[in-house]
Amino acid sequence: MIIIGLTGSVGMGKSTTAQMFKDAGAALFDADAEVHKLYAKGGAAIPILRAVFPDVIIDGAVDRARLSAHLQKDPLQIEVLESFIHPLVGEARAQTISKAVDEGRKVLVIDVPLLFETGGDELVDKTVVVSAPALIQRARVLARPSMNAEKLDMILARQMPDAEKRARADYVIETNKGLDFAREQVQKIMDELTSTGSS
């Protein structure tokens, strides 16, 4: 089975591209979705976050806006939070890999926003970066509810520049030329990887 690390900076269209890989027959592990589960009522991260930021737990779940406000005020807390969350996400990823192997999947896509930044590219066979011009990226992100320029700049400061990600990637998918074009690029990658055998 070939494991693809799918990444891209905020607003590049990564989630849509991940779904395209899934539609093309790949198994998918979405790190962001896993974090949402950890933050939901009954999630494994709730006791940890209650101990560190008691006011972010509302009705048994993490209030992401409150958590984001804490992290904006003190960015050093991001590393503390990640030191608790990343191992939990890693456990879920291992379970997904095991299930994909059992199902006989040829390709597994691991959707990770900070793939290169966390050294996750060392754990995959191929890397795919989703990319779009900076002006389009910024417009997409600032159109989101509860997003502002300051918050976007904080997110971008933690992410490797798009040009560097593109340079390090095995494949780059352009998402500013329409969904059909992106889908064609995904299918081309799937065809190439499944026809050359698996690792």
DRENBADO-81240 format. One record per residue: residue in three letters; x, y, z of N, C-alpha, C in turn; residue number from 1. Coordinates in steps of 0.02 Angstrom, whole numbers. Layout:
! residues N
+------+--------+--------+--------+--------+--------+--------+--------+--------+--------+------+
: lofi :    n_x :    n_y :    n_z :   ca_x :   ca_y :   ca_z :    c_x :    c_y :    c_z : bake :
+------+--------+--------+--------+--------+--------+--------+--------+--------+--------+------+
:  Ala :      X :      Y :      Z :      X :      Y :      Z :      X :      Y :      Z :  NUM :
...
+------+--------+--------+--------+--------+--------+--------+--------+--------+--------+------+
***
This chain:
! residues 199
+------+--------+--------+--------+--------+--------+--------+--------+--------+--------+------+
: lofi :    n_x :    n_y :    n_z :   ca_x :   ca_y :   ca_z :    c_x :    c_y :    c_z : bake :
+------+--------+--------+--------+--------+--------+--------+--------+--------+--------+------+
:  Met :     42 :    -60 :      0 :      0 :      0 :      0 :     43 :     63 :      0 :    1 :
:  Ile :     26 :    110 :    -42 :     62 :    174 :    -45 :     27 :    224 :     -1 :    2 :
:  Ile :     66 :    257 :     42 :     38 :    308 :     86 :     58 :    377 :     60 :    3 :
:  Ile :      7 :    418 :     46 :     17 :    486 :     22 :      6 :    534 :     80 :    4 :
:  Gly :     52 :    580 :     89 :     42 :    635 :    135 :     15 :    694 :     96 :    5 :
:  Leu :    -46 :    714 :    110 :    -78 :    770 :     75 :    -76 :    831 :    120 :    6 :
:  Thr :    -50 :    886 :     93 :    -44 :    946 :    134 :    -54 :   1008 :     91 :    7 :
:  Gly :    -54 :   1065 :    124 :    -62 :   1129 :     89 :    -79 :   1181 :    142 :    8 :
:  Ser :    -61 :   1242 :    129 :    -75 :   1295 :    176 :   -150 :   1308 :    181 :    9 :
:  Val :   -170 :   1345 :    232 :   -240 :   1361 :    244 :   -271 :   1393 :    181 :   10 :
:  Gly :   -331 :   1372 :    164 :   -367 :   1403 :    108 :   -348 :   1378 :     39 :   11 :
:  Met :   -306 :   1327 :     35 :   -283 :   1303 :    -30 :   -331 :   1252 :    -62 :   12 :
:  Gly :   -379 :   1226 :    -23 :   -426 :   1178 :    -51 :   -409 :   1106 :    -35 :   13 :
:  Lys :   -375 :   1096 :     21 :   -351 :   1029 :     40 :   -408 :    981 :     55 :   14 :
:  Ser :   -457 :   1003 :     93 :   -512 :    958 :    111 :   -551 :    934 :     50 :   15 :
:  Thr :   -563 :    979 :      3 :   -598 :    961 :    -59 :   -556 :    911 :    -98 :   16 :
:  Thr :   -491 :    922 :   -101 :   -446 :    877 :   -138 :   -443 :    809 :   -104 :   17 :
:  Ala :   -443 :    808 :    -37 :   -442 :    745 :      0 :   -504 :    703 :    -18 :   18 :
:  Gln :   -561 :    736 :    -23 :   -623 :    701 :    -41 :   -618 :    673 :   -112 :   19 :
:  Met :   -584 :    709 :   -156 :   -574 :    685 :   -225 :   -533 :    620 :   -225 :   20 :
:  Phe :   -482 :    618 :   -184 :   -442 :    556 :   -178 :   -485 :    499 :   -152 :   21 :
:  Lys :   -527 :    514 :   -103 :   -572 :    462 :    -76 :   -620 :    438 :   -130 :   22 :
:  Asp :   -648 :    484 :   -168 :   -693 :    466 :   -223 :   -658 :    423 :   -276 :   23 :
:  Ala :   -592 :    434 :   -282 :   -553 :    396 :   -332 :   -531 :    328 :   -306 :   24 :
:  Gly :   -550 :    311 :   -244 :   -537 :    244 :   -217 :   -485 :    239 :   -162 :   25 :
:  Ala :   -457 :    296 :   -141 :   -407 :    294 :    -88 :   -441 :    292 :    -20 :   26 :
:  Ala :   -409 :    260 :     28 :   -430 :    266 :     98 :   -406 :    335 :    121 :   27 :
:  Leu :   -440 :    363 :    171 :   -424 :    431 :    192 :   -421 :    437 :    267 :   28 :
:  Phe :   -367 :    469 :    291 :   -363 :    489 :    361 :   -357 :    565 :    364 :   29 :
:  Asp :   -405 :    596 :    396 :   -409 :    669 :    400 :   -390 :    691 :    471 :   30 :
:  Ala :   -330 :    719 :    479 :   -305 :    738 :    545 :   -350 :    792 :    577 :   31 :
:  Asp :   -374 :    840 :    537 :   -418 :    892 :    565 :   -483 :    862 :    591 :   32 :
:  Ala :   -511 :    815 :    553 :   -574 :    783 :    575 :   -562 :    745 :    640 :   33 :
:  Glu :   -504 :    715 :    646 :   -488 :    678 :    707 :   -483 :    725 :    767 :   34 :
:  Val :   -453 :    784 :    756 :   -449 :    834 :    810 :   -520 :    856 :    831 :   35 :
:  His :   -564 :    864 :    782 :   -634 :    882 :    798 :   -665 :    829 :    844 :   36 :
:  Lys :   -651 :    765 :    829 :   -677 :    711 :    872 :   -648 :    716 :    942 :   37 :
:  Leu :   -584 :    730 :    946 :   -551 :    735 :   1012 :   -579 :    793 :   1053 :   38 :
:  Tyr :   -601 :    846 :   1018 :   -627 :    906 :   1052 :   -702 :    901 :   1066 :   39 :
:  Ala :   -736 :    853 :   1036 :   -809 :    846 :   1045 :   -825 :    817 :   1114 :   40 :
:  Lys :   -888 :    821 :   1132 :   -910 :    795 :   1197 :   -890 :    721 :   1203 :   41 :
:  Gly :   -856 :    705 :   1258 :   -832 :    636 :   1267 :   -766 :    622 :   1234 :   42 :
:  Gly :   -738 :    671 :   1199 :   -674 :    661 :   1164 :   -616 :    653 :   1212 :   43 :
:  Ala :   -564 :    619 :   1188 :   -507 :    603 :   1231 :   -468 :    665 :   1253 :   44 :
:  Ala :   -474 :    720 :   1216 :   -436 :    781 :   1233 :   -470 :    824 :   1287 :   45 :
:  Ile :   -533 :    809 :   1302 :   -570 :    852 :   1348 :   -537 :    857 :   1418 :   46 :
:  Pro :   -518 :    801 :   1450 :   -487 :    806 :   1516 :   -422 :    847 :   1515 :   47 :
:  Ile :   -383 :    839 :   1461 :   -319 :    875 :   1456 :   -332 :    950 :   1450 :   48 :
:  Leu :   -378 :    968 :   1407 :   -392 :   1039 :   1396 :   -426 :   1071 :   1457 :   49 :
:  Arg :   -466 :   1032 :   1491 :   -499 :   1058 :   1551 :   -446 :   1077 :   1604 :   50 :
:  Ala :   -392 :   1037 :   1606 :   -339 :   1051 :   1655 :   -298 :   1112 :   1636 :   51 :
:  Val :   -288 :   1123 :   1570 :   -245 :   1178 :   1548 :   -285 :   1243 :   1538 :   52 :
:  Phe :   -342 :   1238 :   1504 :   -384 :   1296 :   1490 :   -456 :   1281 :   1512 :   53 :
:  Pro :   -470 :   1283 :   1577 :   -536 :   1261 :   1600 :   -594 :   1299 :   1569 :   54 :
:  Asp :   -584 :   1362 :   1550 :   -640 :   1402 :   1524 :   -658 :   1386 :   1451 :   55 :
:  Val :   -618 :   1343 :   1417 :   -635 :   1328 :   1347 :   -683 :   1269 :   1342 :   56 :
:  Ile :   -697 :   1236 :   1397 :   -744 :   1179 :   1396 :   -814 :   1204 :   1411 :   57 :
:  Ile :   -857 :   1200 :   1361 :   -927 :   1221 :   1368 :   -972 :   1161 :   1352 :   58 :
:  Asp :  -1015 :   1144 :   1399 :  -1060 :   1086 :   1391 :  -1022 :   1022 :   1371 :   59 :
:  Gly :   -963 :   1014 :   1402 :   -925 :    952 :   1392 :   -885 :    948 :   1328 :   60 :
:  Ala :   -884 :   1002 :   1288 :   -846 :   1002 :   1226 :   -802 :   1064 :   1223 :   61 :
:  Val :   -752 :   1063 :   1179 :   -707 :   1120 :   1172 :   -741 :   1174 :   1130 :   62 :
:  Asp :   -742 :   1235 :   1157 :   -764 :   1293 :   1119 :   -703 :   1318 :   1080 :   63 :
:  Arg :   -702 :   1305 :   1015 :   -642 :   1318 :    974 :   -627 :   1393 :    970 :   64 :
:  Ala :   -678 :   1435 :    973 :   -666 :   1508 :    970 :   -629 :   1530 :   1033 :   65 :
:  Arg :   -649 :   1504 :   1091 :   -614 :   1521 :   1154 :   -543 :   1495 :   1154 :   66 :
:  Leu :   -535 :   1433 :   1129 :   -468 :   1405 :   1126 :   -423 :   1446 :   1079 :   67 :
:  Ser :   -451 :   1465 :   1022 :   -414 :   1506 :    974 :   -393 :   1573 :   1005 :   68 :
:  Ala :   -438 :   1602 :   1045 :   -422 :   1666 :   1078 :   -363 :   1658 :   1126 :   69 :
:  His :   -362 :   1603 :   1163 :   -305 :   1588 :   1209 :   -240 :   1584 :   1169 :   70 :
:  Leu :   -242 :   1547 :   1113 :   -182 :   1535 :   1075 :   -158 :   1598 :   1040 :   71 :
:  Gln :   -204 :   1642 :   1021 :   -184 :   1706 :    991 :   -148 :   1749 :   1042 :   72 :
:  Lys :   -172 :   1747 :   1104 :   -141 :   1787 :   1157 :    -72 :   1761 :   1176 :   73 :
:  Asp :    -65 :   1695 :   1175 :     -2 :   1664 :   1196 :     16 :   1607 :   1149 :   74 :
:  Pro :     47 :   1623 :   1092 :     63 :   1572 :   1042 :    106 :   1514 :   1068 :   75 :
:  Leu :    144 :   1526 :   1122 :    185 :   1471 :   1150 :    141 :   1413 :   1175 :   76 :
:  Gln :     79 :   1429 :   1192 :     33 :   1376 :   1215 :     17 :   1327 :   1159 :   77 :
:  Ile :     27 :   1347 :   1096 :     13 :   1302 :   1040 :     56 :   1239 :   1046 :   78 :
:  Glu :    119 :   1249 :   1063 :    165 :   1191 :   1069 :    144 :   1146 :   1126 :   79 :
:  Val :    121 :   1175 :   1180 :     98 :   1136 :   1237 :     37 :   1094 :   1216 :   80 :
:  Leu :    -10 :   1127 :   1182 :    -70 :   1092 :   1160 :    -52 :   1035 :   1112 :   81 :
:  Glu :     -9 :   1050 :   1064 :      9 :    999 :   1014 :     45 :    940 :   1045 :   82 :
:  Ser :     82 :    951 :   1099 :    118 :    896 :   1132 :     69 :    845 :   1161 :   83 :
:  Phe :      8 :    868 :   1177 :    -44 :    822 :   1202 :    -85 :    792 :   1144 :   84 :
:  Ile :   -100 :    834 :   1094 :   -146 :    814 :   1041 :   -114 :    768 :    989 :   85 :
:  His :    -51 :    783 :    969 :    -20 :    745 :    916 :    -15 :    669 :    930 :   86 :
:  Pro :      2 :    648 :    992 :      4 :    576 :   1004 :    -65 :    543 :    997 :   87 :
:  Leu :   -118 :    579 :   1017 :   -186 :    551 :   1010 :   -205 :    544 :    936 :   88 :
:  Val :   -186 :    594 :    896 :   -199 :    591 :    824 :   -158 :    534 :    793 :   89 :
:  Gly :    -97 :    525 :    818 :    -54 :    472 :    793 :    -83 :    402 :    804 :   90 :
:  Glu :   -114 :    393 :    862 :   -147 :    329 :    877 :   -203 :    315 :    827 :   91 :
:  Ala :   -244 :    366 :    814 :   -299 :    358 :    767 :   -273 :    344 :    697 :   92 :
:  Arg :   -218 :    377 :    678 :   -188 :    367 :    612 :   -165 :    294 :    604 :   93 :
:  Ala :   -133 :    268 :    656 :   -109 :    199 :    654 :   -168 :    150 :    644 :   94 :
:  Gln :   -223 :    164 :    677 :   -283 :    121 :    670 :   -310 :    124 :    598 :   95 :
:  Thr :   -309 :    184 :    568 :   -334 :    192 :    500 :   -289 :    155 :    451 :   96 :
:  Ile :   -223 :    158 :    461 :   -176 :    122 :    417 :   -188 :     47 :    422 :   97 :
:  Ser :   -197 :     23 :    482 :   -209 :    -49 :    492 :   -273 :    -71 :    457 :   98 :
:  Lys :   -325 :    -30 :    462 :   -390 :    -47 :    431 :   -383 :    -47 :    354 :   99 :
:  Ala :   -346 :      3 :    328 :   -337 :      7 :    255 :   -299 :    -54 :    228 :  100 :
:  Val :   -250 :    -77 :    266 :   -213 :   -137 :    247 :   -259 :   -198 :    246 :  101 :
:  Asp :   -300 :   -204 :    299 :   -348 :   -260 :    304 :   -397 :   -259 :    245 :  102 :
:  Glu :   -416 :   -199 :    223 :   -464 :   -192 :    168 :   -432 :   -201 :     99 :  103 :
:  Gly :   -366 :   -207 :     99 :   -331 :   -217 :     35 :   -326 :   -154 :     -8 :  104 :
:  Arg :   -328 :    -96 :     23 :   -324 :    -33 :    -15 :   -254 :    -25 :    -45 :  105 :
:  Lys :   -251 :      3 :   -104 :   -187 :     16 :   -137 :   -157 :     82 :   -116 :  106 :
:  Val :   -200 :    130 :    -99 :   -176 :    197 :    -81 :   -213 :    221 :    -18 :  107 :
:  Leu :   -175 :    250 :     27 :   -203 :    283 :     86 :   -178 :    355 :     86 :  108 :
:  Val :   -225 :    402 :     90 :   -208 :    473 :     93 :   -213 :    497 :    165 :  109 :
:  Ile :   -159 :    526 :    190 :   -160 :    555 :    257 :   -160 :    631 :    248 :  110 :
:  Asp :   -216 :    662 :    266 :   -226 :    733 :    258 :   -201 :    769 :    321 :  111 :
:  Val :   -143 :    802 :    316 :   -111 :    834 :    374 :    -91 :    906 :    356 :  112 :
:  Pro :   -121 :    956 :    389 :   -104 :   1025 :    374 :    -30 :   1042 :    382 :  113 :
:  Leu :      1 :   1017 :    436 :     71 :   1033 :    450 :    117 :    973 :    437 :  114 :
:  Leu :    109 :    943 :    379 :    147 :    882 :    362 :    222 :    893 :    364 :  115 :
:  Phe :    247 :    943 :    327 :    319 :    956 :    324 :    343 :    986 :    390 :  116 :
:  Glu :    302 :   1030 :    419 :    322 :   1065 :    480 :    334 :   1017 :    538 :  117 :
:  Thr :    297 :    962 :    540 :    303 :    914 :    595 :    346 :    853 :    578 :  118 :
:  Gly :    376 :    853 :    518 :    416 :    795 :    497 :    375 :    736 :    475 :  119 :
:  Gly :    311 :    746 :    464 :    266 :    692 :    443 :    282 :    665 :    374 :  120 :
:  Asp :    317 :    705 :    334 :    334 :    682 :    266 :    383 :    623 :    268 :  121 :
:  Glu :    417 :    613 :    325 :    463 :    556 :    332 :    424 :    491 :    342 :  122 :
:  Leu :    360 :    496 :    358 :    320 :    436 :    373 :    277 :    414 :    314 :  123 :
:  Val :    282 :    449 :    258 :    240 :    432 :    200 :    283 :    415 :    140 :  124 :
:  Asp :    252 :    384 :     89 :    289 :    365 :     28 :    293 :    422 :    -22 :  125 :
:  Lys :    239 :    460 :    -28 :    236 :    516 :    -76 :    203 :    575 :    -42 :  126 :
:  Thr :    221 :    636 :    -65 :    189 :    696 :    -38 :    153 :    733 :    -95 :  127 :
:  Val :     93 :    757 :    -78 :     53 :    797 :   -125 :     37 :    863 :    -92 :  128 :
:  Val :     54 :    918 :   -125 :     39 :    985 :    -99 :    -16 :   1016 :   -141 :  129 :
:  Val :    -67 :   1042 :   -107 :   -122 :   1077 :   -139 :   -105 :   1151 :   -137 :  130 :
:  Ser :   -111 :   1185 :   -194 :    -87 :   1253 :   -198 :   -131 :   1298 :   -241 :  131 :
:  Ala :   -129 :   1362 :   -226 :   -163 :   1413 :   -266 :   -126 :   1479 :   -255 :  132 :
:  Pro :   -134 :   1528 :   -299 :   -101 :   1592 :   -289 :   -121 :   1625 :   -223 :  133 :
:  Ala :    -74 :   1663 :   -194 :    -84 :   1693 :   -128 :   -146 :   1737 :   -123 :  134 :
:  Leu :   -161 :   1775 :   -175 :   -220 :   1819 :   -174 :   -285 :   1778 :   -169 :  135 :
:  Ile :   -288 :   1723 :   -205 :   -347 :   1679 :   -202 :   -351 :   1646 :   -134 :  136 :
:  Gln :   -294 :   1623 :   -109 :   -293 :   1592 :    -42 :   -320 :   1640 :     10 :  137 :
:  Arg :   -295 :   1702 :      9 :   -315 :   1751 :     60 :   -389 :   1767 :     56 :  138 :
:  Ala :   -414 :   1774 :     -5 :   -485 :   1789 :    -15 :   -529 :   1732 :     11 :  139 :
:  Arg :   -508 :   1670 :     -2 :   -546 :   1611 :     21 :   -550 :   1610 :     97 :  140 :
:  Val :   -493 :   1621 :    129 :   -491 :   1615 :    203 :   -528 :   1672 :    236 :  141 :
:  Leu :   -520 :   1733 :    212 :   -552 :   1790 :    244 :   -628 :   1789 :    233 :  142 :
:  Ala :   -652 :   1748 :    187 :   -724 :   1741 :    177 :   -756 :   1695 :    228 :  143 :
:  Arg :   -714 :   1660 :    267 :   -741 :   1613 :    317 :   -769 :   1651 :    377 :  144 :
:  Pro :   -821 :   1624 :    408 :   -848 :   1655 :    469 :   -795 :   1655 :    525 :  145 :
:  Ser :   -795 :   1705 :    566 :   -750 :   1712 :    623 :   -676 :   1715 :    604 :  146 :
:  Met :   -662 :   1731 :    542 :   -592 :   1738 :    521 :   -577 :   1812 :    510 :  147 :
:  Asn :   -516 :   1832 :    529 :   -494 :   1901 :    516 :   -421 :   1900 :    495 :  148 :
:  Ala :   -396 :   1957 :    473 :   -327 :   1961 :    447 :   -275 :   1941 :    499 :  149 :
:  Glu :   -287 :   1963 :    561 :   -239 :   1947 :    615 :   -235 :   1872 :    627 :  150 :
:  Lys :   -293 :   1840 :    629 :   -295 :   1768 :    641 :   -263 :   1730 :    582 :  151 :
:  Leu :   -276 :   1754 :    521 :   -247 :   1722 :    463 :   -171 :   1729 :    464 :  152 :
:  Asp :   -146 :   1787 :    482 :    -73 :   1797 :    485 :    -41 :   1752 :    537 :  153 :
:  Met :    -76 :   1741 :    593 :    -50 :   1696 :    645 :    -46 :   1624 :    618 :  154 :
:  Ile :    -97 :   1603 :    581 :    -97 :   1536 :    551 :    -40 :   1529 :    501 :  155 :
:  Leu :    -34 :   1579 :    457 :     18 :   1576 :    405 :     88 :   1576 :    434 :  156 :
:  Ala :     97 :   1611 :    491 :    163 :   1614 :    523 :    186 :   1546 :    546 :  157 :
:  Arg :    139 :   1501 :    560 :    156 :   1434 :    584 :    165 :   1384 :    526 :  158 :
:  Gln :    147 :   1406 :    466 :    149 :   1361 :    409 :    209 :   1377 :    364 :  159 :
:  Met :    239 :   1325 :    337 :    293 :   1333 :    290 :    267 :   1371 :    228 :  160 :
:  Pro :    306 :   1417 :    200 :    283 :   1453 :    141 :    263 :   1405 :     84 :  161 :
:  Asp :    212 :   1425 :     47 :    186 :   1383 :     -7 :    240 :   1363 :    -57 :  162 :
:  Ala :    283 :   1411 :    -74 :    336 :   1397 :   -124 :    383 :   1341 :   -100 :  163 :
:  Glu :    397 :   1340 :    -35 :    441 :   1288 :     -7 :    405 :   1221 :     -7 :  164 :
:  Lys :    341 :   1221 :      9 :    303 :   1158 :      7 :    302 :   1130 :    -64 :  165 :
:  Arg :    289 :   1174 :   -112 :    287 :   1152 :   -182 :    354 :   1121 :   -203 :  166 :
:  Ala :    409 :   1152 :   -181 :    476 :   1128 :   -199 :    490 :   1059 :   -168 :  167 :
:  Arg :    461 :   1045 :   -111 :    474 :    982 :    -76 :    427 :    926 :    -97 :  168 :
:  Ala :    373 :    943 :   -130 :    321 :    894 :   -145 :    339 :    848 :   -204 :  169 :
:  Asp :    313 :    787 :   -201 :    318 :    742 :   -259 :    268 :    762 :   -313 :  170 :
:  Tyr :    210 :    787 :   -291 :    157 :    810 :   -337 :    128 :    875 :   -310 :  171 :
:  Val :    107 :    920 :   -356 :     72 :    981 :   -338 :      6 :    982 :   -375 :  172 :
:  Ile :    -48 :    994 :   -338 :   -114 :   1000 :   -368 :   -136 :   1073 :   -365 :  173 :
:  Glu :   -149 :   1102 :   -424 :   -172 :   1171 :   -429 :   -247 :   1173 :   -418 :  174 :
:  Thr :   -270 :   1215 :   -372 :   -343 :   1216 :   -357 :   -377 :   1281 :   -380 :  175 :
:  Asn :   -342 :   1321 :   -419 :   -372 :   1384 :   -442 :   -397 :   1380 :   -514 :  176 :
:  Lys :   -399 :   1320 :   -541 :   -420 :   1312 :   -612 :   -484 :   1271 :   -618 :  177 :
:  Gly :   -522 :   1268 :   -563 :   -586 :   1232 :   -566 :   -582 :   1162 :   -538 :  178 :
:  Leu :   -641 :   1137 :   -516 :   -644 :   1070 :   -485 :   -627 :   1014 :   -533 :  179 :
:  Asp :   -648 :   1021 :   -596 :   -635 :    968 :   -645 :   -560 :    960 :   -656 :  180 :
:  Phe :   -524 :   1017 :   -660 :   -452 :   1015 :   -670 :   -418 :    981 :   -610 :  181 :
:  Ala :   -440 :    999 :   -550 :   -411 :    969 :   -489 :   -425 :    894 :   -488 :  182 :
:  Arg :   -486 :    875 :   -507 :   -505 :    804 :   -507 :   -462 :    764 :   -557 :  183 :
:  Glu :   -447 :    794 :   -614 :   -405 :    762 :   -664 :   -334 :    750 :   -637 :  184 :
:  Gln :   -309 :    800 :   -600 :   -242 :    793 :   -571 :   -240 :    737 :   -520 :  185 :
:  Val :   -293 :    733 :   -479 :   -298 :    680 :   -429 :   -299 :    611 :   -462 :  186 :
:  Gln :   -340 :    604 :   -514 :   -346 :    540 :   -548 :   -280 :    520 :   -581 :  187 :
:  Lys :   -244 :    569 :   -608 :   -180 :    556 :   -639 :   -130 :    528 :   -588 :  188 :
:  Ile :   -130 :    557 :   -528 :    -86 :    533 :   -474 :   -105 :    463 :   -453 :  189 :
:  Met :   -170 :    451 :   -444 :   -194 :    385 :   -425 :   -174 :    332 :   -477 :  190 :
:  Asp :   -184 :    349 :   -541 :   -168 :    302 :   -595 :    -93 :    287 :   -595 :  191 :
:  Glu :    -53 :    339 :   -587 :     20 :    329 :   -588 :     44 :    285 :   -530 :  192 :
:  Leu :     18 :    299 :   -470 :     40 :    262 :   -412 :     16 :    190 :   -411 :  193 :
:  Thr :    -45 :    179 :   -434 :    -72 :    110 :   -432 :    -46 :     68 :   -490 :  194 :
:  Ser :    -22 :    101 :   -543 :      5 :     61 :   -600 :     78 :     43 :   -591 :  195 :
:  Thr :    113 :     80 :   -547 :    184 :     66 :   -537 :    196 :     19 :   -478 :  196 :
:  Gly :    142 :     -9 :   -451 :    149 :    -56 :   -395 :    144 :    -19 :   -330 :  197 :
:  Ser :    143 :    -57 :   -276 :    138 :    -26 :   -210 :    201 :    -40 :   -170 :  198 :
:  Ser :    212 :      1 :   -119 :    272 :     -8 :    -77 :    253 :    -35 :    -10 :  199 :
+------+--------+--------+--------+--------+--------+--------+--------+--------+--------+------+
***
